[in-house]
Amino acid sequence: MAGALAYRWDGRRCRLFFQTKSGSYNAPTLMSFLRSLKRHFHHRRVILLWDGLPAHRCPPMRAYLRSQRDWLRVESLPAYAPELNPLEPLWGNVKGRELAHRWVEDMDDVVTGLRSGLMRVRRGRLGFAFLKHAGLFL
């Protein structure tokens, strides 16, 4: 699963974007996710905070990010600092509610639970709570 919490500069809005796929994310699949974000933002400028996933730092991804500088600026979170990543409490929230004690027979059941939880988060104002938890909310 790939996810992004997007905050307006004035704090008036938070949007959650997510994508599920089978298998692991790698540079090409993350580039596809970023292209989707670009379409959602209609080429407006975006600052992306990224953790230290190896696919975020590999040479093909760095080259792709350089080619996207007209709309995308990337800032890396410090290594081993999940408490600064607003997506970490989001994953914990969904795991603690929709996925807790859930009987699953296959990955489709997990994805259904994840989507249900992410839609719940998307409807509410929890995205701001996650930002505040990370110490990034003014």
C-alpha positions as CSV (number, residue, x, y, z in Angstrom):
1,M,0.0,0.0,0.0
2,A,1.2,3.5,-0.8
3,G,-0.3,6.5,0.9
4,A,-0.1,10.2,1.1
5,L,-1.7,12.8,3.4
6,A,-2.0,16.1,1.7
7,Y,-2.4,19.3,3.6
8,R,-3.3,22.8,2.3
9,W,-0.8,25.4,3.2
10,D,-3.5,27.3,5.3
11,G,-4.6,24.3,7.3
12,R,-8.1,24.3,5.8
13,R,-8.1,20.9,4.2
14,C,-6.5,17.5,4.5
15,R,-6.8,14.9,1.8
16,L,-5.8,11.2,1.9
17,F,-4.6,9.4,-1.2
18,F,-3.8,5.8,-1.2
19,Q,-3.2,2.9,-3.6
20,T,-3.1,-0.8,-3.0
21,K,-1.4,-3.4,-5.2
22,S,-0.3,-6.9,-4.9
23,G,3.4,-7.4,-4.2
24,S,5.9,-4.9,-3.0
25,Y,6.3,-1.3,-4.1
26,N,9.5,-0.4,-6.0
27,A,10.7,2.6,-7.9
28,P,8.5,2.1,-11.0
29,T,5.3,1.5,-9.0
30,L,6.0,4.5,-6.7
31,M,6.6,6.6,-9.8
32,S,3.2,5.6,-11.0
33,F,1.7,6.6,-7.6
34,L,3.4,10.0,-7.9
35,R,2.0,10.4,-11.5
36,S,-1.4,9.8,-10.0
37,L,-0.8,12.5,-7.3
38,K,0.3,14.9,-10.0
39,R,-3.0,14.4,-11.8
40,H,-4.9,15.0,-8.6
41,F,-3.1,18.2,-7.9
42,H,-3.4,19.5,-11.4
43,H,0.3,20.3,-11.6
44,R,0.2,22.5,-8.5
45,R,3.3,22.7,-6.4
46,V,3.7,19.9,-3.8
47,I,6.2,19.3,-1.0
48,L,6.5,15.6,-0.3
49,L,7.9,14.3,3.0
50,W,9.4,10.9,2.5
51,D,10.8,8.3,4.9
52,G,13.8,6.2,4.2
53,L,12.4,3.4,2.1
54,P,15.1,2.2,-0.2
55,A,12.9,2.7,-3.3
56,H,12.7,6.4,-2.4
57,R,16.4,6.8,-2.7
58,C,17.5,4.5,-5.6
59,P,19.1,6.0,-8.7
60,P,16.0,5.6,-11.0
61,M,13.8,7.4,-8.4
62,R,16.3,10.2,-7.9
63,A,16.4,10.7,-11.7
64,Y,12.6,10.7,-11.9
65,L,12.3,13.2,-9.0
66,R,14.8,15.5,-10.7
67,S,12.6,15.5,-13.8
68,Q,9.6,16.5,-11.7
69,R,11.0,19.6,-10.0
70,D,8.5,21.9,-11.7
71,W,5.8,20.7,-9.4
72,L,7.4,18.4,-6.8
73,R,9.9,19.1,-4.0
74,V,11.0,16.2,-1.8
75,E,12.2,16.5,1.7
76,S,13.5,13.4,3.5
77,L,12.5,12.5,7.0
78,P,15.4,11.7,9.3
79,A,16.4,8.0,9.4
80,Y,14.7,6.0,12.2
81,A,12.2,8.7,13.1
82,P,8.8,7.2,12.4
83,E,7.3,9.5,15.0
84,L,7.8,12.4,12.5
85,N,5.9,10.6,9.8
86,P,2.1,11.5,9.9
87,L,1.4,8.2,8.0
88,E,2.6,6.1,10.8
89,P,-0.2,6.9,13.2
90,L,-2.6,6.6,10.3
91,W,-1.5,3.0,9.7
92,G,-1.7,2.3,13.5
93,N,-5.2,3.7,13.7
94,V,-6.5,1.5,10.8
95,K,-4.7,-1.6,12.2
96,G,-6.1,-0.9,15.6
97,R,-9.7,-0.6,14.4
98,E,-10.6,-2.2,11.1
99,L,-7.9,-4.8,11.1
100,A,-7.9,-5.7,14.8
101,H,-9.2,-9.2,15.5
102,R,-10.3,-9.4,11.9
103,W,-10.7,-12.9,10.4
104,V,-9.0,-13.0,7.0
105,E,-8.8,-15.8,4.6
106,D,-6.7,-14.0,2.0
107,M,-5.2,-10.6,1.1
108,D,-8.4,-9.4,-0.4
109,D,-9.9,-9.5,3.1
110,V,-7.0,-7.4,4.4
111,V,-7.3,-4.9,1.5
112,T,-11.1,-4.6,2.2
113,G,-10.3,-3.8,5.8
114,L,-7.6,-1.3,4.9
115,R,-9.8,0.4,2.4
116,S,-12.7,0.6,4.9
117,G,-10.4,2.2,7.5
118,L,-8.8,4.6,5.1
119,M,-12.2,5.7,3.9
120,R,-13.2,6.4,7.5
121,V,-10.0,8.5,8.0
122,R,-10.7,10.3,4.7
123,R,-14.2,11.3,5.8
124,G,-13.1,12.8,9.2
125,R,-10.5,15.2,10.4
126,L,-8.0,12.6,11.7
127,G,-5.4,13.7,9.1
128,F,-4.8,16.8,11.1
129,A,-4.5,14.8,14.3
130,F,-1.8,12.7,12.6
131,L,0.0,15.8,11.6
132,K,-0.2,17.2,15.1
133,H,1.0,13.9,16.6
134,A,4.1,14.2,14.3
135,G,4.8,17.7,15.7
136,L,4.3,19.3,12.3
137,F,1.0,21.1,12.8
138,L,1.2,24.8,13.6
